[in-house]
Amino acid sequence: MFKYLTTTAMLAAVLPAAAHAQDTARAFSFDIAASDTASALNTFARQAGVHLSFPYDAVQGRRVAALRGRYTRDEALGRLIADQGLVVASQSATLIALKAASTASSAPETPIAAAAQEEEIVVLGYGQSRQVQTVTPKAMSKSTAGASPLRSLNRLPGVNFDSSDANGTYEAATQISIRGFITDQMGYTLDGVPLGNMQYRNNNGLSINRALLSENNGGATLSQGSGALGTASTSNIGGTIDFTSIEPTSDFGIDLAQSYGSENSWHSFARVNSGELPWGGRLMVAYAHDKQGKWRGWGKQEQDQLNAKYVQPLGENVTSTTFLNLIDRREDDYNDLSLAKIDQYGWHFDNVPTFALAEDLARVVQNGGTVPAPYVNADDAVYNGGGVRRDLLAYERLDYDIGSRLSGSTIGYIHLDHGIGTWANPYDPTPEAYGGSPVSVSALRYDVNRKGVISRLSFEAGNHTIEGGVWYEHNRFEQASHLYGLEEGVTPPNFQQFYSDPFVTNWHYVFNTDTLQLDIGDTWQATDSLRLNAGVKGVVSKSSARTITANKPMDGSIRAQNWFLPTVGMLYDFDGQHEIFADYTRNMAAFVASASSGPFSSSSQAGFDYIRDDLKPEMTNTFEGGYRFHGRDVQFSLTGYYVKFTNRLLASSISATIVGNQNVLQNVGSVTSRGVEAAANWKFAPNWSVYGSWAYNDASYDDDVQPLGGDIVPTKGKQVVASPKNVGNIDLDYDDGHLWGQVSAHYRSARYYSYLNDAKLPGAVNVNASAGYRFAGGIEVQVNVNNLFDKRYIASTGTAGFVTSDPGGTYTTLQPAAPRQVFGTVRLHF
């Protein structure tokens, strides 16, 4: 680990110093009329492009003077809240939380309590012309230490997140479903830097769990239909999730945390903030060691991760931000199961318990014979599988004011990944010269080298704000399939490792992808109440494949291109509390450049050449409209949408079977999604609030499918796989700044993992609870109970792909949810 950290840190040190600064240093044009304080603060949030939460009780009956002119975000907010009894509790690039100022007679608050008071759990996107919500850092901090921020998004309308582990960090079985789209059909960014499509065998990015420590999350914003026009993503046909990292603080501080829980799981965390240095910079460095034990079978997921962030003003008009993330992660798999296997072996069925038994089962697979008890088939389970990932992600960003009306930002970033995915192979024995075991290691090697730049400009011309940008990325992805030997009769001391000296190389390819995106848009404040926006982007993504070695070489290139992807939107604010919005967006997904999926996963050069010229990239057309209310104690949103998903790509064979991991790609028609999403937050008593969301989504296939050379499969009208029609969530929350507690329940209705909808997973409700206390002196204790009522249900589905039909429940592609688990955490701030 330390050798890796040293090497990658040296690579980060030579990044070109080219790029970024904070919105806090950027000047905006504000035009806020004299009004009551609550209305003025809501107008500020819209004009600054930031989510803002504040206690309505604290400003009731107060008014502010008009504010007009160019100010930074902090300057404008400071003028508005001066003498209003408000102070900033916490802030990030996209979210500001205000709290009531303490009176002289009040007991001094700890830093932890001060940051927690008054901040909302979810901000419902007030002031946005599209469906958007933000989960605040407060909500994330109440999750289990080290948990994925994706799990916190589960409370948002229409979102269904599942994983086979309690924390949602086991990457092979994390799955998010929104409006009929699943994980790799969404776009993801961190501080504006693209994270790729976040699928497990990722060819163009990394998961948020590997990009940022959970304690450093500064809020996550979900746009269910479409993200901002300039979002750096080529997979965001189903919406975007924009993560942010917290800023270094102006004061010196140290944060320590230790968590322990079920399955002997540990999470240790430390963070140091330098405070403002003599030359004006601020530095934050954080480290965590995380080990999560498996709840079925044996093994663990373990990682070491380091984050560093440095903010440096460069004069009055420029601010530089440098970010570095390093991680070394190793994980043992949970075996995929089928409904039949669960019936046969039970919910805890997983790895073969010993290597000796695995060798006995492999001999039966290869030679026949009696299957050892309790197994029915010799290959119902494998000894082990998993992976190793080592990542470096770094960016350098400059934000700058070029003139009184022109501002911009530039980000340069790099991502390096060295990875391997393994499983104990009972079908290909190890040759005698390599150890002679009847079991071998089947491995996929991954190496990602991404470099890119994003530059944006914003020009204010009267009531118009014109924004444009360019994003370019070059990605070199190297992928290889090998077989490695194991010694007969010797249990592997470290199964998850970077093996050397393969006895077989099945194939080895290099993929290069160049992506260019241009966008320009105008936001027009037509009246005090009406705001209109329109824009267009163009994207071209060209990928090529080069064979290093393979029995069936695969060489060539393919391009996804569309220079007219428009967006239009409207927001009408009636009185500072009631608003309506509507928007339309068109998006395109680039082809995946990988041997595991996409056009290069075809079984032969001839197969690729056959589909290359006729294959069209996937497209979506999204229409949304809705209403929001933002009151003192109640926030509410209601949205209706219609999505047409065209040129749906499906991998299939020359047969009637259409599963998700076959090897000939074709366009198979369209999908229509329509539905309604509602969310509400009610502060019904001092320190008490309840938040709820509900979504109905009717996502179905528009066409029957005829695989190349096969029979027609009648999928028309069938519900989209892995997509529940109803998703609901309710949170009950108490927080007085010291004592807090939360109970949340999440419901998803029935789902299918077969295209013909004959393989059904029943609906389920999962309840989680957490509580904590913030003591004087910066000490906090917290307890989390996940799956409070110990319910048994299927979490992720389609982890090995989807299937045409499975009435007998024999297809192995399911992950059971973790049982009830308990975790305790102690935090210290000084």
C-alpha positions in Angstrom: 0.0 0.0 0.0 2.7 2.6 1.0 4.7 1.8 -2.2 1.6 2.4 -4.2 0.8 5.7 -2.3 4.3 6.9 -2.9 4.2 6.2 -6.6 0.8 7.7 -7.2 1.6 10.8 -5.1 4.6 11.4 -7.3 2.4 11.1 -10.4 -0.1 13.6 -8.9 2.7 16.1 -8.2 3.4 16.5 -11.9 -0.2 17.3 -12.8 -0.3 20.5 -14.9 -1.4 23.4 -12.7 -4.2 24.3 -14.9 -7.5 24.7 -13.3 -10.3 25.7 -10.6 -11.8 27.9 -8.0 -14.8 28.1 -5.8 -18.2 29.7 -6.4 -17.6 31.5 -3.1 -14.9 33.6 -5.0 -17.0 34.2 -8.1 -19.1 37.4 -8.4 -22.8 37.2 -9.3 -25.3 39.9 -10.3 -28.0 40.1 -7.6 -31.3 41.9 -7.9 -33.2 41.3 -4.7 -36.1 43.6 -3.8 -36.8 44.8 -0.3 -39.0 42.1 1.2 -39.5 39.7 4.1 -36.3 37.8 5.0 -37.6 34.4 3.9 -38.5 35.6 0.4 -35.2 37.4 0.0 -33.2 34.3 1.0 -35.1 32.2 -1.5 -34.4 34.8 -4.2 -30.8 34.7 -3.3 -30.6 31.0 -3.6 -32.1 31.1 -7.1 -29.8 33.9 -8.3 -26.7 32.3 -6.8 -27.6 28.8 -8.1 -27.3 27.2 -4.7 -29.5 25.2 -2.4 -30.3 27.1 0.8 -31.9 25.8 4.0 -32.7 28.1 7.0 -35.1 28.1 10.0 -38.2 30.0 9.0 -39.2 30.6 12.7 -36.0 32.6 13.3 -36.8 35.1 10.5 -40.6 35.3 11.0 -41.6 39.0 10.9 -38.2 40.2 9.8 -37.4 42.2 6.6 -34.3 43.0 4.6 -33.3 46.0 2.4 -32.9 45.6 -1.3 -29.7 44.1 -2.6 -28.5 45.0 -6.1 -25.1 44.7 -7.8 -22.3 42.3 -8.2 -21.1 40.4 -5.1 -19.6 37.1 -4.3 -21.9 34.5 -2.9 -20.5 35.0 0.7 -20.7 38.8 0.4 -24.3 38.8 -0.7 -25.4 36.3 1.9 -23.5 38.2 4.6 -25.4 41.4 3.7 -28.7 39.6 3.7 -28.4 37.9 7.1 -26.7 40.8 8.9 -28.8 41.5 12.1 -31.2 38.8 11.1 -30.3 36.4 13.8 -28.8 33.9 11.4 -25.3 32.4 10.9 -23.9 29.9 8.5 -23.9 26.3 9.9 -22.3 24.6 7.0 -21.8 25.1 3.2 -20.4 23.4 0.1 -20.3 24.4 -3.5 -24.0 23.5 -4.0 -25.5 23.8 -0.5 -25.7 26.4 2.3 -27.3 25.6 5.7 -28.2 28.5 8.0 -29.0 28.3 11.7 -30.3 30.6 14.4 -27.5 32.5 16.0 -26.8 31.6 19.7 -27.8 34.2 22.3 -25.5 35.3 25.0 -27.4 33.3 27.5 -27.3 30.1 25.6 -24.9 27.3 26.5 -22.0 27.2 24.1 -22.5 24.7 21.3 -19.9 22.1 20.2 -18.7 22.4 16.6 -20.5 19.1 15.9 -23.8 20.4 17.3 -23.5 23.7 15.6 -23.0 22.1 12.2 -26.0 19.8 12.7 -28.7 22.3 13.8 -31.3 23.6 11.4 -29.9 21.8 8.3 -32.5 19.9 6.4 -32.2 16.2 5.5 -33.3 16.8 1.9 -33.5 20.0 -0.2 -36.3 19.7 -2.7 -34.7 21.7 -5.6 -36.6 25.0 -5.1 -35.6 27.5 -7.8 -34.6 24.8 -10.4 -36.3 24.4 -13.8 -36.0 20.6 -13.6 -36.6 17.8 -11.2 -33.7 17.9 -8.7 -33.1 17.2 -5.0 -30.1 17.3 -2.8 -29.3 15.0 0.1 -27.4 17.1 2.7 -24.2 16.2 4.5 -26.4 16.0 7.7 -28.3 13.1 6.2 -25.2 11.3 5.1 -23.5 11.7 8.5 -26.3 9.8 10.1 -25.6 6.7 8.0 -23.3 3.9 9.1 -19.7 5.1 9.1 -18.1 4.3 5.7 -21.5 3.8 4.0 -21.9 4.7 0.3 -23.6 8.0 -0.3 -25.7 6.2 -2.9 -27.5 4.6 0.1 -28.6 8.0 1.3 -30.1 8.7 -2.1 -32.6 5.9 -1.4 -34.9 8.4 0.3 -35.4 10.5 -2.8 -38.5 10.1 -5.0 -38.2 7.3 -7.5 -34.8 6.0 -6.3 -34.3 2.3 -5.5 -30.8 1.5 -4.3 -29.8 -2.1 -3.3 -26.7 -3.9 -2.3 -25.9 -7.3 -0.8 -23.9 -5.6 2.1 -25.3 -3.3 4.7 -23.2 -0.3 3.7 -23.6 -0.4 0.0 -19.9 -0.5 -0.7 -19.6 -4.0 -2.2 -19.3 -2.8 -5.8 -20.2 -6.0 -7.7 -23.7 -5.9 -6.2 -24.6 -2.2 -5.8 -27.5 -1.2 -8.0 -29.6 1.9 -8.4 -32.8 2.1 -10.4 -34.5 5.4 -11.4 -37.4 5.7 -13.8 -36.6 2.4 -15.5 -32.9 3.1 -15.9 -30.2 1.3 -13.9 -26.7 2.1 -12.6 -24.7 2.3 -15.9 -27.3 4.4 -17.6 -26.8 7.3 -15.2 -24.1 10.0 -15.2 -21.9 10.6 -12.2 -19.5 13.5 -11.3 -17.4 14.5 -8.3 -16.9 18.3 -8.0 -17.7 18.3 -11.8 -15.1 15.7 -12.6 -16.6 12.7 -14.5 -16.7 9.3 -12.7 -17.8 7.3 -15.7 -20.8 5.0 -15.7 -19.9 3.3 -12.3 -20.6 -0.2 -13.5 -18.6 -2.9 -11.7 -16.3 -3.7 -14.7 -15.8 0.0 -15.2 -13.9 1.0 -18.3 -14.0 4.8 -17.9 -14.2 5.8 -14.3 -14.6 4.6 -10.7 -17.3 4.3 -8.0 -17.9 7.2 -5.6 -16.9 4.9 -2.8 -13.4 4.8 -4.3 -13.3 8.5 -5.3 -14.1 10.1 -2.0 -14.2 9.2 1.7 -17.7 9.0 3.0 -16.9 11.5 5.8 -15.8 14.1 3.2 -19.1 14.1 1.2 -20.5 17.6 0.9 -23.9 16.7 -0.4 -25.2 14.7 -3.4 -27.6 16.2 -6.0 -29.8 13.9 -8.1 -31.4 15.1 -11.3 -33.8 12.3 -12.1 -34.4 13.3 -15.8 -31.4 15.3 -16.9 -28.5 17.0 -15.3 -27.1 20.4 -16.1 -26.4 21.0 -19.8 -22.6 20.9 -19.3 -22.4 17.7 -17.2 -19.3 15.8 -18.1 -20.9 12.4 -18.9 -21.6 10.1 -21.9 -23.9 7.8 -20.0 -26.4 10.2 -18.4 -29.5 9.1 -20.4 -31.3 8.3 -17.2 -30.2 11.4 -15.1 -27.2 12.5 -13.2 -25.9 12.3 -9.7 -23.4 15.1 -8.8 -21.3 14.5 -5.7 -19.4 17.2 -3.9 -16.5 17.1 -1.5 -16.4 19.3 1.6 -14.1 22.4 1.8 -11.1 22.8 4.1 -12.2 24.9 7.1 -11.0 28.4 8.0 -10.1 27.1 11.5 -7.6 24.5 12.6 -9.3 21.2 13.5 -8.8 17.5 14.0 -11.6 14.9 13.5 -11.2 11.3 14.6 -13.8 8.5 14.4 -13.9 4.8 15.2 -16.7 2.4 14.3 -17.2 -1.3 15.1 -20.1 -3.5 14.1 -21.6 -6.8 12.9 -19.3 -9.3 11.2 -16.3 -7.8 12.9 -16.4 -4.7 10.8 -14.1 -1.8 11.5 -13.9 1.8 10.2 -11.2 4.1 11.4 -11.1 7.7 10.2 -8.9 10.8 10.8 -9.0 14.3 9.3 -6.8 17.3 9.9 -7.7 20.9 8.7 -4.9 23.4 8.8 -7.1 26.4 9.1 -6.2 29.5 7.2 -2.4 29.6 6.6 -0.4 32.8 6.7 -0.4 32.9 2.9 -4.2 32.5 2.7 -4.4 28.8 1.8 -6.4 26.1 3.5 -5.5 22.4 3.6 -7.4 19.3 4.5 -6.0 15.8 4.7 -8.0 12.7 5.7 -7.4 9.0 5.9 -9.6 6.0 6.6 -9.1 2.2 7.0 -12.3 0.3 6.4 -12.9 -3.5 6.8 -16.4 -5.0 6.3 -16.8 -8.6 7.1 -19.2 -10.7 4.9 -22.5 -11.7 6.5 -22.6 -15.0 4.4 -19.8 -17.2 3.4 -16.4 -16.1 4.4 -14.1 -13.2 3.5 -14.1 -9.4 3.7 -14.0 -6.1 1.9 -11.0 -4.0 3.0 -9.5 -0.7 1.9 -7.2 2.1 2.7 -8.0 5.6 1.4 -6.5 9.0 1.5 -8.1 12.4 0.5 -6.3 15.8 0.4 -7.8 19.1 -0.7 -6.0 22.5 -0.8 -7.7 25.8 -1.6 -5.5 28.8 -2.4 -6.7 32.3 -3.4 -4.5 33.8 -6.1 -5.2 37.5 -5.8 -8.7 38.9 -5.6 -10.2 37.3 -8.7 -8.7 33.8 -8.9 -8.9 30.8 -6.5 -7.1 27.5 -7.0 -8.3 24.1 -5.7 -6.2 20.9 -5.7 -7.8 17.6 -4.9 -6.1 14.1 -4.5 -7.6 10.7 -3.8 -5.7 7.5 -3.4 -7.2 4.1 -2.6 -6.2 0.5 -2.3 -9.2 -1.8 -2.1 -9.6 -5.6 -1.9 -12.9 -7.4 -1.8 -14.1 -11.0 -1.6 -17.3 -11.6 -3.6 -20.7 -12.7 -2.4 -21.7 -15.6 -4.7 -24.7 -14.8 -7.0 -27.7 -17.0 -6.2 -30.9 -18.1 -7.8 -34.3 -18.6 -6.3 -33.8 -22.3 -6.6 -30.5 -22.2 -4.8 -32.0 -20.2 -2.0 -34.7 -22.8 -1.6 -32.2 -25.6 -1.7 -29.4 -24.2 0.5 -30.9 -21.3 2.4 -30.2 -17.6 2.5 -26.7 -17.8 3.8 -25.4 -20.0 1.0 -22.1 -18.7 -0.4 -18.4 -19.7 -0.9 -17.2 -23.3 -0.7 -15.8 -23.3 2.9 -12.4 -24.9 2.3 -10.0 -25.2 -0.6 -9.8 -29.0 -0.2 -13.5 -29.3 -0.7 -13.3 -26.9 -3.7 -10.7 -29.2 -5.3 -12.9 -32.2 -4.7 -15.8 -30.5 -6.4 -13.6 -29.4 -9.3 -12.5 -33.0 -9.9 -16.2 -34.0 -10.1 -16.9 -31.2 -12.5 -14.0 -32.4 -14.8 -14.2 -36.1 -14.4 -17.7 -37.0 -13.0 -18.4 -38.8 -9.8 -20.4 -38.4 -6.6 -21.0 -34.8 -5.6 -20.0 -34.3 -1.9 -22.8 -33.2 0.5 -24.5 -30.9 0.8 -24.1 -29.9 -2.8 -26.5 -31.0 -5.5 -24.3 -29.9 -8.4 -20.6 -29.7 -8.2 -20.5 -26.1 -9.6 -23.3 -24.7 -7.4 -20.7 -22.5 -5.7 -17.0 -21.5 -6.1 -14.2 -21.3 -3.6 -13.7 -17.6 -3.9 -13.9 -14.6 -6.2 -13.3 -10.9 -5.9 -11.0 -8.2 -6.9 -8.3 -5.6 -6.2 -8.6 -1.9 -7.2 -5.9 0.7 -6.9 -6.9 4.2 -7.9 -5.5 7.7 -8.1 -7.9 10.5 -8.9 -6.7 14.1 -8.9 -7.8 17.4 -10.2 -6.6 21.0 -10.3 -9.2 23.7 -10.7 -9.1 27.5 -11.2 -12.2 29.7 -10.8 -11.7 33.3 -12.1 -13.3 36.6 -12.8 -12.2 38.0 -16.1 -14.2 41.1 -15.9 -17.2 42.6 -14.1 -19.6 40.4 -16.1 -17.4 37.5 -17.3 -16.3 34.6 -15.1 -15.1 31.1 -15.7 -13.5 27.9 -14.4 -11.1 25.3 -15.7 -10.5 21.8 -14.4 -7.7 19.5 -15.4 -8.0 15.9 -14.0 -6.3 12.5 -14.1 -7.5 9.1 -13.1 -5.3 6.0 -13.0 -6.7 2.6 -12.1 -4.9 -0.8 -11.8 -7.3 -3.6 -11.1 -7.9 -7.3 -11.3 -11.1 -9.4 -10.9 -10.7 -13.1 -9.9 -12.7 -16.2 -9.4 -11.7 -19.8 -8.5 -12.3 -21.7 -11.8 -13.3 -25.4 -11.4 -13.5 -26.0 -15.2 -9.9 -25.3 -16.2 -7.4 -27.3 -14.1 -3.9 -25.9 -13.4 -1.2 -27.7 -15.4 1.4 -29.7 -13.4 4.1 -27.2 -14.2 2.1 -24.4 -12.6 1.0 -26.3 -9.4 -1.3 -29.1 -10.6 -4.5 -28.1 -8.7 -7.8 -29.0 -10.3 -8.7 -25.4 -9.6 -7.2 -22.4 -11.4 -7.6 -18.6 -11.1 -9.6 -17.0 -13.8 -8.8 -13.3 -13.9 -9.6 -10.1 -15.8 -7.0 -7.4 -15.6 -8.0 -3.7 -15.9 -5.9 -0.6 -16.4 -7.5 2.8 -16.8 -5.6 5.9 -17.8 -7.9 8.9 -18.1 -6.9 12.5 -18.6 -9.3 15.4 -19.3 -10.0 19.1 -19.1 -13.3 21.0 -18.6 -13.5 24.7 -19.1 -16.6 26.9 -18.7 -17.4 30.6 -19.1 -20.4 32.6 -17.8 -21.3 36.0 -19.2 -24.0 38.3 -17.7 -25.8 40.6 -20.1 -28.7 42.4 -18.4 -31.3 39.8 -17.6 -29.5 37.1 -19.6 -26.8 34.7 -18.3 -25.0 33.0 -21.1 -22.9 30.0 -20.2 -20.9 27.7 -22.4 -18.2 25.0 -22.0 -16.0 22.4 -23.5 -15.0 19.0 -22.1 -12.4 16.8 -23.6 -11.2 13.4 -22.3 -8.8 10.8 -23.6 -9.1 7.4 -22.0 -6.8 4.4 -22.5 -8.3 1.2 -21.2 -6.4 -2.0 -21.2 -8.1 -5.3 -20.5 -6.9 -8.9 -20.5 -8.2 -12.3 -19.6 -5.7 -14.8 -18.0 -5.6 -18.2 -16.2 -3.2 -18.5 -13.3 -2.1 -21.6 -11.5 -2.7 -22.8 -8.0 -0.7 -25.4 -6.0 -2.6 -28.7 -5.4 -3.5 -29.3 -1.8 -2.3 -25.8 -0.6 -4.9 -23.2 0.4 -4.1 -19.9 -1.3 -2.8 -17.6 1.4 -4.0 -14.5 -0.4 -6.5 -15.1 -3.2 -7.1 -11.5 -4.0 -3.8 -10.3 -5.5 -2.1 -9.2 -8.7 -1.0 -12.6 -10.1 1.9 -13.1 -12.5 3.0 -15.7 -15.0 -0.3 -16.9 -16.5 -0.5 -20.4 -18.1 -3.1 -19.2 -20.6 -3.9 -15.7 -22.0 -7.3 -15.9 -23.5 -7.2 -12.3 -24.9 -5.6 -9.0 -24.4 -7.0 -5.7 -25.9 -6.3 -2.0 -25.7 -9.2 0.5 -26.1 -8.7 4.2 -26.7 -11.6 6.6 -26.4 -11.6 10.3 -27.2 -14.6 12.4 -26.1 -15.4 16.0 -27.0 -18.5 17.8 -25.7 -19.4 21.4 -26.4 -22.4 23.2 -24.9 -23.9 26.7 -24.8 -27.0 28.0 -23.1 -28.9 31.1 -22.0 -30.9 31.7 -18.8 -33.2 34.7 -19.2 -34.9 36.3 -16.2 -37.8 37.5 -18.3 -39.7 39.0 -15.3 -39.3 39.0 -11.6 -41.3 35.8 -11.6 -40.5 34.1 -14.9 -37.2 32.5 -15.8 -36.5 30.7 -19.1 -33.5 28.7 -20.1 -32.5 27.1 -23.4 -29.3 25.5 -24.7 -27.8 22.9 -26.8 -24.8 20.5 -26.5 -23.0 18.4 -29.0 -21.0 15.2 -28.2 -18.7 13.0 -30.3 -17.1 9.9 -28.7 -14.8 7.8 -30.9 -13.5 4.4 -29.5 -11.0 2.1 -31.1 -9.8 -1.4 -30.2 -6.4 -2.9 -30.8 -5.6 -6.6 -30.2 -2.4 -7.5 -28.3 -3.1 -11.2 -28.3 -6.3 -13.2 -28.9 -7.5 -16.3 -30.7 -10.1 -14.1 -32.3 -8.6 -10.6 -32.9 -10.8 -7.6 -32.5 -9.6 -4.4 -34.2 -11.5 -1.4 -35.5 -13.3 1.8 -34.3 -16.8 3.1 -33.7 -18.2 6.5 -33.2 -21.2 7.9 -31.4 -22.0 11.5 -32.4 -24.8 14.0 -32.1 -24.3 17.8 -32.4 -27.9 18.7 -31.5 -28.9 17.7 -28.0 -31.2 20.5 -26.9 -32.6 21.5 -23.6 -35.3 24.0 -22.7 -36.8 24.9 -19.3 -39.2 27.3 -17.6 -39.6 28.3 -13.9 -42.4 30.5 -12.7 -42.3 31.8 -9.1 -45.6 33.0 -7.8 -44.7 34.6 -4.5 -41.4 33.2 -3.2 -43.1 30.1 -1.9 -45.1 28.6 -4.8 -43.5 27.8 -8.1 -44.0 25.6 -11.2 -41.5 24.3 -13.6 -41.2 22.4 -16.9 -38.3 21.2 -19.0 -37.3 19.1 -22.0 -33.9 17.4 -22.6 -32.5 15.1 -25.2 -29.5 13.0 -24.4 -27.2 10.4 -26.0 -25.1 7.6 -24.6 -21.7 6.8 -26.1 -20.8 3.2 -26.9 -18.9 1.2 -24.2 -15.4 0.4 -25.2 -14.7 -2.9 -23.4 -14.4 -6.6 -24.1 -17.0 -7.2 -21.4 -19.8 -5.1 -22.9 -20.6 -2.9 -25.8 -19.9 -3.4 -29.5 -16.3 -4.7 -28.9 -17.7 -7.7 -26.9 -18.8 -9.3 -30.1 -17.5 -12.8 -30.5 -15.5 -12.2 -33.7 -14.1 -9.5 -36.0 -16.8 -10.4 -38.5 -19.5 -9.9 -35.9 -18.1 -6.5 -35.0 -17.8 -5.5 -38.7 -21.4 -6.6 -39.2 -22.9 -4.4 -36.6 -20.6 -1.4 -36.7 -22.1 0.5 -39.5 -25.8 0.0 -38.5 -25.5 0.3 -34.7 -27.0 3.5 -33.3 -26.2 5.1 -29.9 -29.0 5.0 -27.3 -31.0 8.2 -27.0 -33.6 9.6 -24.5 -36.1 12.4 -24.8 -37.3 13.5 -21.4 -40.3 15.8 -20.6 -41.0 17.0 -17.1 -43.3 19.4 -15.3 -44.0 20.0 -11.7 -45.0 22.2 -8.7 -43.0 23.1 -5.6 -43.9 24.8 -2.3 -41.3 26.1 0.1 -42.9 27.3 3.3 -41.8 27.8 6.9 -42.5 24.3 8.1 -43.5 22.5 5.0 -41.7 21.8 1.7 -43.4 19.9 -1.0 -42.8 18.9 -4.6 -44.9 17.0 -7.2 -43.5 16.1 -10.6 -44.9 14.3 -13.7 -42.6 13.0 -16.5 -42.6 11.2 -19.8 -39.4 9.6 -21.1 -38.9 7.9 -24.5 -35.8 5.7 -24.6 -34.8 4.8 -28.2 -32.2 2.6 -29.9 -32.0 0.4 -26.8 -29.0 -1.8 -27.1 -29.1 -5.5 -26.1 -26.4 -8.2 -26.4 -27.8 -11.4 -27.7 -26.7 -14.6 -29.4 -28.0 -16.2 -32.7 -30.9 -17.8 -30.8 -34.0 -16.9 -29.0 -32.2 -16.2 -25.7 -31.6 -12.6 -24.9 -29.5 -12.3 -21.7 -27.4 -9.4 -20.7 -24.0 -11.0 -21.1 -24.2 -12.5 -24.6 -22.0 -11.4 -27.4 -23.8 -9.8 -30.4 -25.1 -6.3 -29.9 -28.2 -4.9 -31.7 -30.8 -2.1 -31.4 -34.0 -3.6 -30.2 -36.5 -0.8 -30.1 -37.6 1.6 -27.4 -38.8 1.9 -23.9 -41.4 4.3 -22.6 -41.4 5.5 -19.0 -44.1 7.7 -17.5 -44.8 8.5 -13.9 -45.3 10.8 -11.0 -43.0 11.7 -8.1 -43.9 13.4 -4.9 -41.9 14.4 -1.8 -42.6 16.4 1.3 -40.7 17.6 4.4 -42.7 18.7 7.4 -41.2 20.3 10.6 -44.2 19.5 12.7 -42.8 20.4 16.1 -39.6 21.9 17.5 -36.7 19.6 16.6 -39.0 17.1 14.9 -39.5 16.6 11.2 -40.9 13.9 8.9 -39.9 13.5 5.3 -41.6 11.2 2.8 -41.5 10.5 -0.9 -43.5 8.3 -3.3 -43.1 7.5 -6.9 -45.1 5.6 -9.5 -43.2 4.6 -12.6 -44.6 2.7 -15.6 -41.6 1.7 -17.6 -42.3 -0.9 -20.3 -40.8 -2.2 -23.5 -42.4 -0.8 -26.7 -41.3 -3.6 -29.1 -40.9 -7.3 -29.4 -37.3 -8.5 -29.9 -36.0 -10.7 -32.6 -32.4 -11.7 -31.8 -30.2 -12.1 -34.9 -31.1 -15.4 -36.4 -33.6 -16.2 -33.7 -37.3 -16.3 -33.0 -39.4 -13.3 -31.9 -39.4 -12.8 -28.1 -42.7 -11.1 -27.1 -41.4 -8.3 -24.8 -43.8 -5.6 -25.9 -45.7 -4.2 -23.0 -43.5 -6.1 -20.4 -42.2 -4.2 -17.4 -38.6 -3.2 -17.6 -36.3 -5.5 -15.6 -35.0 -4.5 -12.2 -37.5 -1.6 -12.2 -40.2 -1.5 -9.5 -43.4 0.4 -10.3 -43.8 1.9 -6.9 -41.0 3.2 -4.6 -41.7 4.9 -1.3 -39.7 6.2 1.6 -40.5 7.8 5.0 -38.1 9.3 7.6 -39.0 10.4 11.1 -36.2 12.6 12.5 -35.5 14.2 15.9 -32.5 16.5 16.4 -32.1 19.2 19.1 -28.4 19.7 18.3 -27.3 17.2 21.0 -29.6 14.2 21.1 -30.8 12.9 17.8 -32.6 9.9 16.4 -34.0 8.7 13.0 -36.1 5.9 11.7 -36.5 5.4 8.0 -38.5 2.9 6.0 -38.0 2.1 2.3 -40.5 0.2 0.1 -40.1 -1.1 -3.4 -42.9 -3.1 -5.2 -42.4 -6.2 -7.3 -39.5 -6.4 -9.8 -38.6 -8.8 -12.6 -35.3 -10.1 -13.8 -36.6 -11.8 -16.9 -37.7 -9.9 -20.0 -40.9 -11.9 -20.3 -41.7 -11.0 -16.6 -42.1 -14.7 -15.6 -39.4 -14.4 -13.0 -40.8 -12.1 -10.3 -39.3 -10.8 -7.1 -41.9 -9.7 -4.5 -42.0 -6.2 -3.0 -40.3 -5.5 0.3 -40.0 -3.0 3.1 -36.6 -2.3 4.8 -36.5 -0.3 8.0 -33.3 1.3 9.4 -32.8 3.2 12.7 -30.1 5.3 14.1 -29.5 7.5 17.1 -26.7 9.5 18.7 -25.6 12.1 21.2 -23.3 15.1 20.8 -21.5 15.8 24.1 -19.7 19.0 25.1 -16.1 19.0 24.1 -16.7 17.7 20.5 -17.5 14.1 21.3 -20.3 12.3 19.6 -21.6 8.7 19.8 -23.8 7.0 17.3 -25.6 3.7 16.8 -27.0 2.4 13.5 -29.3 -0.6 13.1 -29.7 -1.7 9.5 -32.7 -3.9 8.5 -34.2 -3.4 11.9 -36.8 -6.2 11.6 -34.4 -8.7 10.0 -36.4 -9.1 6.8 -35.3 -11.5 4.1 -35.7 -10.2 0.6 -33.7 -10.0 -2.6 -31.6 -6.8 -2.9 -29.7 -6.5 -6.2 -30.8 -8.4 -9.3 -29.3 -8.9 -12.7 -25.7 -9.1 -11.2 -24.9 -11.8 -13.8 -27.2 -10.2 -16.4 -30.9 -10.6 -17.2 -32.6 -13.6 -18.9 -35.4 -14.0 -21.4 -37.4 -16.4 -19.2 -36.9 -18.2 -15.9 -40.1 -19.6 -14.6 -38.2 -22.2 -12.6 -36.1 -19.7 -10.8 -32.8 -21.4 -11.8 -31.0 -18.4 -13.3 -28.1 -17.3 -10.9 -28.2 -13.5 -10.9 -29.6 -12.5 -7.5 -28.1 -11.1 -4.3 -30.0 -11.5 -0.9 -30.1 -8.5 1.3 -28.0 -8.4 4.5 -29.8 -9.4 7.7 -30.1 -7.1 10.7 -26.7 -5.6 11.6 -25.6 -3.2 14.3 -22.8 -0.6 14.2 -21.5 1.8 16.8 -19.4 4.9 16.2 -17.5 7.3 18.4 -16.4 10.7 16.9 -14.1 13.3 18.4 -13.5 16.9 17.2 -11.0 19.3 18.6 
